[in-house]
Amino acid sequence: MLSNRSKLPKVGTTIFSVMSALANEYQAINLSQGFPNYSCNERLKNLVHEFIQKDYNQYAPMPGVLELRQALAQKIKKLYNTEIDIQEEITITAGGTQAIFTAINCSIKEGDEVIIFEPAYDCYAPAILLSGGIPKYIELEYPTYEINWKHVAKLINTRTKMIIINNPNNPATKILKREDLLMLEKLTSGTDIIILSDEVYEHLVYDKKTHESILKYPKLMERSFICYSFGKSYHVTGWKIGYCIAAAPLMREFRKAHQFNVFSVNTPIQYAIAAYMNESDDYLDLAKFYEEKRNYFLKGIGQSRFKPIACEGSYFQLLSYENISEEKDLDFAKRLTIENKIASIPLSSFYSKGTDHKVLRFCFAKTNDLLDKGLEILNKI
Ligand SMILES: Cc1ncc(COP(=O)(O)O)c(C=O)c1O
């Protein structure tokens, strides 16, 4: 029967679509979905226009426009002191999501186990399931959201083929420390486990802390796919463009899948970003920009009954409402949207078992006037 053939029988509409639709229906302040409500840089927009006008409008090379791969290799050298082979180790993708999907799809087979930490960004498990793999979930410790490496060590066995990390973490808003990366190195050493490192928020790390990219760890790099998104770094989530970095043997497998899935990515935007990167390194200002937003939101929420959970990275602030209500987080989030006109994301939706610590996620990548409106509502609850 056709109706019984779903490969993802338990997957419905994502919580982001659900909450955004509800926010629209009830005209609520939408702090649910993670996207900025302000414009990207004018120069970047003009460059896209320029490259379209100059007729850079046909297929790009399968791995991506050379100029963009060059600009990225320079950035990686500057930030992480790591040399990337632009011919073999980097591929431009249709957003971070496609990079993640392709990395999983090209390396996971029927019955392979993949370790995921929860709360987890929602695109990992479906990609594993579509590849015939088995997601093995480990919950991050609450409320620190740290990885319990003893649990990881216990779960690893000969069927473990991949571990997915997300650093900085959405939705947990935590960053990994050097010790975490060293533990990962130790546990995977001598195995054939691949690491998928989702680093789309690489620049959004606060309080003078540094981003511990896999790119700084040569032994981990040999076994990793590292995925990025220009959407996050240039306030252009709707452009859906990103890239994946991996050692040549892994990247060869990645491209086998990529070439028959996407083949190549939006040409004028690739040229525009390359030209922009050669003129400006304004991604270096992102941490300060978003740290100010985080602090603005925190100051504004200070007198409310919500309890903030420390945010070290990403553009989200978690708020515990355990002092306000005993409702399930999904019910509470929906009620806030319908009755109070403010939309957020309930954290239980990032857990396979629906674990509910009574925490909501709010996006602070918004203009201060919108944040003010949201804060005014939250302070009355
Ligand atoms: C943790 C994480 N990974 C990946 C992505 C996807 O990035 P893109 O929009 O470039 O596909 C997002 C977007 O919100 C994210 O939060």
The ligand as an ORCA input file, in Angstrom:
! r2SCAN-3c Opt
* xyz 0 1
  C      22.433     24.021     14.112
  C      22.049     24.323     12.715
  N      22.582     23.595     11.728
  C      22.274     23.823     10.445
  C      21.389     24.822     10.090
  C      21.017     24.996      8.648
  O      21.685     25.989      7.992
  P      21.151     26.456      6.531
  O      20.024     27.393      6.770
  O      22.330     27.074      5.895
  O      20.704     25.226      5.820
  C      20.810     25.607     11.081
  C      19.829     26.651     10.732
  O      19.094     27.141     11.550
  C      21.146     25.355     12.429
  O      20.624     26.077     13.425
*
